[in-house]
């Protein structure tokens, strides 16, 4: 029967993105915007998240563009007309060596590449003509305002516990609900958050704390009993859409990394209270 493709055309893509896709296609390969750009573009949310998936291997990309960071796990960062693009070769991920470090194998299949990803809302592609390619129902889930995992949630979250915080972050920032199966997976695999680096924890929490829907994020963290694994106590915290003001209310381990500027702002906020 084949893979179902659903197209929605007529969108005005960023010129530089079209050019990068066209250059790769002119080399004889497939290339699509994927993830944040198609998701946010469909929602109507401004974005500068330019991820491209392709069956071109990293060496092909290196020989065709200005590389700004070396290849890692099939992904390479380039700069084109002062815009950064992350370009990743279609791949299959398996046999996680440790948290967040899978064994990767290149593939020619777009659907295989998409199925390794986290949530359906991040599985949507856009081609150079501005047409959506939606293989897993991501557009429907955006319309339904729901975060749904690709594949078995428990397995996906066990492979990479960062997906737990990402699910909460997307639900918070977009004001979406979390699918019941994904919720059960989070409850089962929540302890995996303790395996994440403090840098990764803070990176996701910063985005949750800065959201206008920060109260929702805190509610979800408490609902899934993640505070103990984040080493943070959210009891009595007043939701304020500001990462600095949120961190200023928390007692956090010294391992959480803050810049000098962030520490200075928190100190200033304490003086003003």
N, C-alpha and C positions, 0 to 999 in steps of 0.2 A: 504493500500500500504506500510505503514511502513516508517521509517526514512531512508533516503539515507546515506550510509557511503562510503567515498572515502578513500582508503588507498594508501600510498606511503611508501614503505619499504626500508630497506638496510642502514639505518643511524646508525652511531656510537654514541649512547647516552652516557652521563657521567655515569660511573659505579655506583656511589653512588645513582644517581637518579633511575636507574634500580632496585637497591637493595631496596630502599624505596617503590617503586611501588610493587615489588614482595612481600615484607613483608605484605603490606596491603591486597594484593590479596590472600595471603596464609591464612589470617584470615577470608576469605570468602567474601571480598568486592571488588568493582570496584575501580580503581584508575588510574588517567591520569595526566600527565603534561599538563598545560593549560596556556594560556596567553603569557607572554613575552618569555619564553623559546621556545615553538613551533614557534612563529612568527619570532624571531631572528635567530633560527636554520635554518628555511626555507630560510631566506634571506641570510644566511651565515655570520651573524654578531655575534661576541663574546658576550656571555651573562652569567650572574650569577644569573638570575632571576628564581628561582625555586619555582613555585606555583603548587600545586597539588590539584585536586578536587576529591572527593570520596563520596561514600554513607556511609562510616564509620562515626559514630558520634564522637564528640570530646572526649568523655570518652574512646572510643576504642583507639583513637590515644594516649591519655595521658597514657594509660596503656601499650603502645607498644613502645614508644620512649622517648627520653630525651626531655622534654619540656623546651623551653627557654623563653616563654612568655605565660601568661594564655589565655584561650579561650575567644574570643570576637565575638559575632554575628556569631558563627559557625566556626570561623577561629582560628587556633592555630599554633604557630610557634614552630618548633622543630629543634634540632641540631642532625645531623647524620654524624659521621666521620668528624667533624669540618666544615660541610656545613649546612647552614640554609635553611630550607624548610618551606614555608607557606602552611599549609594543611587546606582546607576548605570543609566542608560537603556540598553536593548538597543541594541547598536551593532555595526558592522562596522569593522574596522581594516585600513587598506591604505596603501601608498605611504609607508613610514616616511621622514620627513624627515631624521632622524638617529637615533642610538641611543636607543631607548625613547620616541620621539615620533612616533606614527602619525597619519595623517589619519583622522578618525572620521566615520562616517555612521550616523545613527540608523536602526533597523529595527524592525519589528513582530514579528520572528521570534525566538523564544527559541533555537532551534537555531543560527541564525546568530550570535547573541551567544555562545553556549557554545563554538562552534567557534573563536572568536578566542582562547580562554583557553589556559593553558599545559599542564596535566596533567589526565588523566582523573579523578584523585582530587579535583580542584578543580572539576569540572564538574557535580557533583551539586546538585540543588535540593531544597528542602523548602517545601511550601506551608503555609498557615495551619492546616491540619488535621493537620500533622505527617506528611504522606505524602511519601515520596521520589519525585522525578522524575529518573530516571537515563537519559539519552539516549545516553551514550557508554560505558557499561559501567564507570563509576567504582567502583560498589559491588563488582563482581567483582574489580577490580584491588586494592581495599583488602583483600578476602578473600585474594587471592593475594600480598599484601604487595609490590606492585611499583609503581614510578613509571614511568608511560607517557605519552609526549607526545601531544597532540592534533594530528593532521596530520603533516606532514613535519618531523622533528626539526631537521634542518639549517636549514631555512627559518625555523622558529620561533625557534631560538637565534640565528640571524643577525639577525633582526628586533630581538630584545631579549636581549643576552647575560646579563642578570641572571638569566634562566631557568636558566642553567648552575649558578649558585650556589644558586638555589632548589631545583633538582633534588637537589643534594648535601645541602642543608639538610633537605629532607623525608625523604630516604633515611636521614639520620643521626638526626634526632629521632624518626622513626617506626620506625626499624630495618627499613626496607624495602630491596628490591633495586632496581636501575635497569635498565629494559628494554634489551635489546641494541641496538635501533635508536636509542634515546636515547643510549646510550653512544657509538655511532659518531658521532652528531651532536655530542656534547660533544668528542670527539677532533678532529673536523673544524673546529669553530667555537670551540675553547677560547681562541684568541688574542683573541677579542672581549671577554673579561673585562678586558683592559687599557684598554678604552674606557670602562669604568664609573667613576663618581666614587668617590673613596675613602670617602665617606660610605656609599654603597650597598654597597661591598665589605665595610666594617666591620660594617654592620648585619646582613648575612647571616652573616659569620664569627662574630660575637658569639653568634648563636643556635646555630651549629654547635659552638662552643667550650663553650657552657654545657650542652650535651646530655650525658646519661649515656652516650651512644654516641659521644662525641667521637673516639675512636680510629678509628671507622669513617669519620667525616668526613675526618680527616687522611689515611687510607688512600686514599679516593677522590680527594682533591685531588692526592695524589702519583701515583696511578694515571693520572690524566688530564693530568699534567704542567702543572698550573695555577699552581704556585708562582711560576714565572717571570713570569707575567702579573699575579699578585697582588703581586709584588715581595716575596715572603716565602720563606724557606728553612726547611722543616720537618724537615730532617735532624737527628736527635738530640733532637727534641722529645718530651717525656714527656706522653702524653695525660692530662689532668686535667679533669674536668667543671666548669670554672670559666673564664669568659671572661677575667677579670683574670689568673689564673695562667697561662693559655695565652699571652696577649699578653706577659706578663712574660718568657716564654722566647724570644720572637721578636725579631729585629732588623727593625724596620719603618721605612719612610720617614716623614718628619715630616708628610707630607700626610695620613696616617691621623688622623682627628679623635678626640681623647680629651677627656673633660670633666676638670675639675680634680679631682673626686672620684676618677675612674678613675686619673689619674696619681698621686694621693696613695696610693691603695691599692697600686698597682704598686710605688711607692717603698718602702712599708712592707713589702711582701712580700720585696723585695730585701734589706732590712735584717735580716729574720728568717731568711734563708737562711744 
